[in-house]
Amino acid sequence: MMDEKNHLRDKLQLKERVAEDQYFAERDREALAKLKHAQEAEHEHSIRGLARGRCPHCGQRLHQQPIHDAMIEACPSCQGTWLTKAQWETVSYPSGDTWIRKFLEGLTRLMQLPHS
C-alpha cells in the first residue's frame, strides 16, 4: 500500500513538473517573440532613418533646390529629381499653355493610373 502511495505521489510530482515546464516554455516563447518583434521594429526604424533624405536610385544625399515656387529634392550624383504630389502639381502647372505643360499633364494622368 505504501509503495502504491509513493508511486502515485511520484506520478503527481512528475505531472506538476511537466505542467511547470510547459508553462515556463510558453512564457519563454512569448518573451522571445516580443523581443524579436521589438528588434525587427527597431531595425526597420533605423533603416528608414538611414534612407531618409537619400536618392532612391543611387543612395546619395538629396539637396533641396527651388523650382517654380516649390522646393524639390535633387540628387547631385545621378541628377534625379524627387517630388511629392503637391510639389509635382506646383511644378507641372505653371501659368501658360505650353507644350511642356501638356506633356506634364499627360505624365500626371499616367501617375494616377491604378498600378497592377
N, C-alpha and C positions, 0 to 999 in steps of 0.2 A: 504494500500500500504506500509506504514511504517512497519507494522507487517510482511509483506512478505519479506521486505528487511532485517529486523532483523533476521528472520528465516533463510534466505539464508546466511547471514553473520555468524550466529551461526553454520550452517552446514559446511561452508568453514573452519571456525576455528577448528571445530571438525576433519575434514578431514586432516588439516595441523598437528594437534596434533597426530593423528593416524599415519600419514606418518613419523613424527618425532620420535614417539615411536618405530616404526618398524626399522627406521634407527639405532637408538641407541641400540636396542635389537640385531640387526645383528652385529653391531660393537662390542658389549659386547661378543657375541658368538664367533666371530673371535678371540678376545683378549684372551678369556678363552681357546680356542682350542690351540692357540700358547703357552700359559703358560703351559697347560697340556703337550704338546709335549716337551717343554723345560725341564719340570720336569722329564718326562719319560726318556729323553736322559741323563739327569744328574744322575738319579737313575741307569740306565744301566752302565754308565761310572764308578760310584762308586762301583757297584757290581763287574765289571770286575777288577777294581783296587784291591779290597779285595781278589779276587780269583787268581790273578796273582801270580805265584810262589808257588802255593799250590797244594797239591796232589788232583787230581780229585776223588780219591777213599775215602780218609779219612779226607782230609782238612788240614793236617799238612804241615808246610813249607818245600818245597823241598830243598835239598842241592845238589850242583854240585859235581860230582866226575869223575875223569878221567878214561877212559877205551878205549884201542886201539886208541890212538891219538884223541879221541873225549871227550868233556866234556858233560856228560849226567846229567839229574836231577833224583835224587833218593829220595825216602821217607824213613826217618829213622823209621817211625812208622809201616807202613804196608809192607815195603820193595819193594814197587812198583818202577818201573823204567820208565821214560818218555823220549822219544826221538823225535827229529824232523826227517824228511825224510833223510836229509843229515847226521845226526848223525847215523841213522839206517844203512845207506849204509856204512859208515865208520866202524861201529862196526861189521856188518854182513859179510863183505868181507875181512877178514884178509888173509894174504898170506897162501897158502897151501890148499889142497883139503881134508878137514877132514869131518867127519860125521856131526859135528856141522855146518860147512859151508853149507852143503847140506840142513840141517834142516832149517837154517836161510834163505836160498834162497827160500825154499818152503813157509815159512812164508811171505816172501816178495811178492811172487806171490799171496798169499791169500789176502794180504793187497791191492793189485792193482785190485782185482775183483770189478766190479761195485756193489754198495750197493743198495738193493731194499727197 
